[in-house]
Amino acid sequence: MKQFEVILDEPILDLNQTYFDYKYENIPLIVFFGAKRSGKKMTLIRLSRYLIENGYGVEFISNWIQLKDNEYDVDTDESFYSNIYFTKYKAFCDEFERNIYKDVASDLPYYLNYFGLLVKVSKNGKDICQILKVPGIHCFDAEKDLDFPTHIQEIINNSLPKTWVIFVEKNWENELIRARYYNKVFNLFNLMNPKDKVILLCNKVDKHPIHFDRGKPKVNYFLKEIKEQYPAIFVKKRKQQGFFSLLSSLFTQSYEFVVFSAGTFTKREGVGQTYIPSNEFYPDKLWKKILKSIK
């Protein structure tokens, strides 16, 4: 298995200056939703490698994002840089499989954090689902209580059958920021279609090897920890009114839990980090949860 390196620098782009064209209206949409640096991108890459290695077709879709050129002054730096990033993004998607297995750091562009990623998965010529990695900057802001931007609203209102993969992490940040995050998730639950499915993904479990047994994480332990650290997400069904009644109903009907690790990262002076993929156990379990949600 080849390795590649991750660049951590980030550009400044406004994804609200784009519009989104979902090409596959009959294929279930799997939405990766989580805070910035919650690991959505690496989860998608690890899952994609697993799928490719197990005979699935994985196609990154580049033309689902279109720039609203009429909103830019062609002589401004904003227009210039936005078009450069968009051109590189299309090139990256067109050669996706080659890029995720390369060793060179620049082959995993940092601007993917801002554009998001859309992948179509197929098997033996039959489309199975499309997976969308939503930019973390549009999911949650730890400092500001902002409404969901255009990007998220379009996803919520899309008529496609959807599964929301909500990213959480043990001991993430602090109690106050976690509370703000699950309040944001509450807002999402309140807006989503009751038929949408939910998978809670506890990411980066490799940070806690003391809670492993024979090389695998103790799922019940991590579930217990996440319940304690994100308590309102696990409201049990009982006689409630309004919003919390909807929330508990959603989780009673469709909630699934999965632990995940995309792999480990080792620092290399002057070139960022080298990535070593995780055991196949993790993407295998996640993929089975996704398949279950779209049956």
N, C-alpha and C positions, 0 to 999 in steps of 0.2 A: 504494500500500500504506500503510495507516494504521500509526501507531506507538502503543505504550503504554509506561508507565513501571513500574519494578519497585520495590516497597518491600522493604527488607531486614530490618525488625524481625521478631521471632519470638515467638510465645506459648509457654507451657509446657503441653503436653498429653501424656498417656500413651496411645498408640495401643493398648496392651495392654488398655485398658478398652473396647475395641470388639470386635465379631466381624464376620466377612466372609462375605458370601453371594454366590458367583459364580452369576449368573443364566444364563449361557450355557455349559452343560456340554459342548456339542459344537463349540465354536469354539476354535481354538488360542489359547493365551495367550502373549503376548510380554511378558517381564518386564524392566523397566529397573532394573538393580542397580548401585549405585555409592555412594561416600561422599557425605557432606553437601557441598553446593555443587559437586558434580561436573558439574552441568549437565543433569540428567535432566529436570527440569521444562521448561526452555527447549528442550531437544531435542524433547520431546513436543509442545510448542506449535508449534515450527517445522515439524515433521513434519505436524501436524494442519492447519496452514495450507496446506501443499503438497497434501495429500490433498483438502482441500475445493476448492482451486483447480483440481484435476485431475479433478473429477467424482465423488469418493468421498463417501460419507456418513460423517460423524464425529459420534458421539453420546457425550457424557460421561455416565456412569452414576452417579447420586447415591445410589440406594438399596441399593448393595452394602455400605455401611457402616452398622451399627446400633449405637447406644449400649447398653451393658448397664446400663440405668437402675436395676436392682435393686441394683447395687453402689455407688450414690451415695446420700448423704443429701441429700434435695432442698433442705435449708436451707443447704448448704455452698456456698462460692464455687466449688469445683471443679465441682459439678454445674451451677451457674448458667452459668459460662463455657463449659464443654464443650458444653452445649446451644446456646448462642449461636453458637459456631463451627460446630457441626454444621448448624444452620439456615441460616447464611450459605453454608456449603459446598454444600448442596443447591440453594440459589438460584443459586449460581455455575454449577453443572453444568447446571441447567435452561436457562440462557441462555449456554452455553459459547461458541458461535460469535460472538455479539455481544460478549462480554467480551474475547476474545483479540484483537479488532481495535480496541478502544477506546483512547483516548489517556490516559485518567485513571489515575493511579497506583493508586488504591484498587480499581480493577476487576480487578487481579490480586492476590488476597488472599494475605498472607504465611502464613496458617495452612495453605495447601495443602502447605507443607513437612512438615506433621505428619500430615495425613490421607491423603496419597497421591492418586493419580488413576487412574481406570479409564475407558478409551475403547473403544467398539465401532466397528469400521471395516467398511463395507459398500460394495458397488458394484452398481448396478442391482437393488437389493432383495435381494441375496445377501450374507450375513454372511461376512466374510473372516477377521477375527481380532479379539481384544481385547488392548489394550495397557495394562499396569499399570505406573505409575511408583511404585516402592517408596520410602518415606521414607528418606533417607540415614541418619538417626539409628538406623534399624533394620538397616542394612546393615553399618555399620562405625563403631567408636569408636576414635579414634587413641590414647586414653589408657587404655582398659580393654579387657581381653580377655573379652568377654561372649558368652554363647551367643546364638544367633539367637532373637529373641522369637517370640511366638505368631504374629504376622503372617507372618513368613518361613517358619516351620514349616508353616503352613497352605498356603502356596503350594507348597513343596517336595513335600508329601504329596498335593496335589491331583492327580487322575487325568488332567487335561487334557494334551494334547500341548503342550509348552512350548519356547520359545526364550528363552534368557537373554542379554540384551544387557548385557555387562559393561563399565562405563565406566572408562577409563584416560586418563591425560593425561601428555604429555611434561613432564619436570621438575616433576612435581607434588610439593609439599611437600619432603620430604627422603628420603634413602635408607632411614632407619629406619622412617618412617611408611609408605613404599611397601612395605617388607618385611612390615610388620604387615598391610597391606591385602591383599597377595596371599596371605598365610597365611589370611586370612579367606575369600578366594576359594577357596583349596584346600579349606577345610572345606565350602564350598558344593558344590564338585565331588564331594566324597566322599559327600554326602547326596543329590544329585540323581539322578533316573532316568537310566540310561545312554542312553536314547532321546532325552533332551532335547538340543536343539541349543544352540550357543554362538556368539554374535557378539561379538567384541572391538571396542569403539567407542573410537577415539582422539579425544577431544573437545578443543575449544578450539584447534584447529590454527592459527586466525587469529592467535594470540599469537606465531607464529613465521613472519612473512612472508618472512624471508630464505630459507626453505626452500620457496618457491613458485616456480612456473614458469608464466608467462602467465596469472596469476590463479588457478591451481589448485595445491593442495599436492602435493608429491612423495611419493606414497603409499609407495614403497619406502623412502624415507628415514625416514618416521615409523614404519614397521613395524620397521626396524632399531633405532631409538631405543627403542621400547617393548620389544623383545626384550631389549635391554641393561638397561633399567631395571626390568623385571618378569620376570627370567629364568626363574623356575620355572614361569611360565604356559606357556612354550613348550618344555617338556620333550619331546624327540623320542622316538618309539617305539623301545624297545629292551628287552632282557631285564631287567625290574625286578620287584620284589615289592610286594605290598600296595598302599598308597595311590598311589604314583607310577606304578604300572602302570595303575591306573584313570585317573589324570589324563592320562597320555600317550595312552591309548586314546580318551578323550573328545575330545581336541583333534585327533587323527588323523582321527576320523570326522566331526566336525561343526564344527570351528573355522573361522570367517570373520573377516576384518579389514576395518574401514571407518574412514575419517577423517571428522571432522564438525566443523562450526561452526554454531551456531545463529544467529550474527550478532554485531554489535558493540554496545557500550554506551557512551553518552556521558553524562557527569555533568551534572546541572542543579541548580544551587544551591537547596537547600531542598526539592527534590521527588524526590530519588533519582536514578535513571538512565533515560535514554530508549533504547529498543531499536530497532535497525535490522536487519531480517531478513537472513540470509545469502543467497548465491546459491543458486538452485534445485538446483544440482549436488549439494549435500550431502544434502538430504532425498531426492532422487531415488535416489542411490546407496544410502542406508540402506534405503529402501523396497524396492528390488530385492533386497537381502540378506534382508530379512524375508520377502518372498514366496518366495524360494528355499528358506528354512528350513522353510516350512510346506507345501511341495508334497508 
